[in-house]
Amino acid sequence: MAAERPAAAPLYRIGRPAREPRLPVRLVILGATGSIGTQAVDLAVRHPDRLQVVGVSAASRVEELAALVRRLEAAGAARAPAAALVDPSAARAAARDPLLGRRLLPPGPAGLDELAALDGADCVVNGLVGAAGLAPTLAAAAAGRRIALANKESLVVGGDLVRAAVARGGAEVVPVDSEHSALAQCLSGRAAEELERLVLTCSGGPFRTWTAAAMAAARKDEVLSHPTWNMGAKITVDSATLMNKGLEVIEAHVLFGTAYRDIEVVVHPGSIVHSLAVFRDGAVVAQLGAPDMRVPLLYALAGERHWPLATERLDLARLGELRFEAPDPERFPCLALARRAGEAGGRAPIVLNAANEAAVAALLDDRLGYADIAAVIAATLDELPGGPVADLAEALETDAAARRVAQRLIEARARR
Ligand SMILES: NC(=O)c1ccc[n+]([C@@H]2O[C@H](COP(=O)([O-])OP(=O)(O)OC[C@H]3O[C@@H](n4cnc5c(N)ncnc54)[C@H](OP(=O)(O)O)[C@@H]3O)[C@@H](O)[C@H]2O)c1
């Protein structure tokens, strides 16, 4: 594997002892109206003695955000939290809202960054979708916050930038993605040198058993019917192409410093085993549980402690068996595209992610078919030069250039 990047310094501090956080944990929820965000709100409503929400954001959904604030305040889990709406017209509507108007931050990325670094917050949940999550991750890192990171794109697009900002700001990143949370739990109390490799599990998505011909004709509603997880639209499409797992391979490399050759993906249709760590004596530690994102989310909010939560408990005897199989690289080319981009490093993962975001948006907009997603990403990667990325400005320029190329390729395909 000529392009292999060696193991890097881990962003996640393996083996660090968990400390009970000072209570209540004061939370900022970025992307509060989304799938991750509403689950974070749900956890605060269940644990108002432990979690207090001091800030929330949305892109444009003002009424939904106001309803969440009302729910949090009724449960005693928030008191006049700061709010940020990215969309300027939504921010104007929020200014007139009796709940959101009380402590409204400026619209656009500036307000989001201000919220990510809000005075008095302990922990920032990043439940934003896409590369838009990177700048707020950097702002939270610079402010020294604990970052409960669901936004994997932050690490795909800016892994080195986040690592540097976390070190400078004295922040910490705790993964929320169920696979990476599982790995963090498997590595609890271990030293990095004990680890041999990581195994990320993957549900296989809705097309696991489909033929290539059937997949080529897949309808949008079929792409969007995930067999085990109920999530936002973008990650649901990524799960159908297995790009989600590709992004997670890069995320695992950045978080745990593991070389790409030592990160394996295995399809596990039940989504019960969330991931596994293989140690250098051959011992394997896995983390299991019913698929429920509130479990890894609460683990991150609790400073990596297991707080009480009423969730479905595993009944292994009823489950009977656990199935595993190798992913099919022919039918799911996005997995290899992501791995190659991760191994190349620098601009390549930024281009990969931007092209994927453009292609997924086009699919959701009925401008691109499922089968064309991988082709658009591959052609965008081929067209743009690689090379190192010095700073956030260069990362954002690369992202914008890749979106322009991908957009042109999408339009060309639509005209065919
Ligand atoms: N959902 C899951 O179960 C799950 C599991 C593992 C990892 N993740 C990761 O968590 C992240 C969030 O996923 P999700 O499924 O929760 O997404 P989602 O349901 O689409 O929610 C996205 C949230 O971000 C806001 N938003 C969207 N675009 C934005 C932008 N450009 N700038 C600022 N805010 C923006 C949305 O606001 P509006 O509501 O106003 O549009 C919404 O609050 C993704 O990185 C995903 O890969 C999710």
The ligand as a Gaussian input file, in Angstrom:
#p B3LYP/6-31G(d) Opt

LIG

0 1
 N      -28.400000      11.215000      13.016000
 C      -27.664000      10.265000      13.560000
 O      -28.177000       9.320000      14.142000
 C      -26.161000      10.351000      13.448000
 C      -25.389000       9.271000      13.888000
 C      -24.002000       9.368000      13.847000
 C      -23.416000      10.529000      13.350000
 N      -24.186000      11.547000      12.902000
 C      -23.548000      12.745000      12.376000
 O      -24.067000      13.873000      13.077000
 C      -24.144000      15.001000      12.217000
 C      -25.580000      15.517000      12.221000
 O      -26.411000      14.541000      11.621000
 P      -27.998000      14.586000      11.741000
 O      -28.474000      13.327000      11.156000
 O      -28.376000      14.955000      13.132000
 O      -28.322000      15.813000      10.743000
 P      -29.707000      16.553000      10.528000
 O      -30.819000      15.793000      11.139000
 O      -29.789000      16.891000       9.085000
 O      -29.532000      17.918000      11.383000
 C      -28.608000      18.894000      11.008000
 C      -28.709000      20.088000      11.939000
 O      -27.779000      21.086000      11.499000
 C      -28.463000      22.270000      11.034000
 N      -27.790000      22.664000       9.792000
 C      -27.902000      22.104000       8.571000
 N      -27.081000      22.708000       7.691000
 C      -26.426000      23.667000       8.381000
 C      -25.456000      24.653000       8.014000
 N      -24.981000      24.747000       6.776000
 N      -25.010000      25.484000       8.968000
 C      -25.475000      25.408000      10.237000
 N      -26.422000      24.519000      10.634000
 C      -26.866000      23.648000       9.709000
 C      -29.906000      21.857000      10.827000
 O      -30.766000      22.998000      11.011000
 P      -32.269000      23.053000      10.354000
 O      -33.052000      22.025000      11.118000
 O      -32.738000      24.434000      10.602000
 O      -32.103000      22.695000       8.913000
 C      -30.063000      20.801000      11.931000
 O      -30.239000      21.432000      13.166000
 C      -23.655000      14.532000      10.840000
 O      -22.292000      14.825000      10.711000
 C      -23.840000      13.026000      10.903000
 O      -22.944000      12.333000      10.064000
 C      -25.543000      11.486000      12.944000

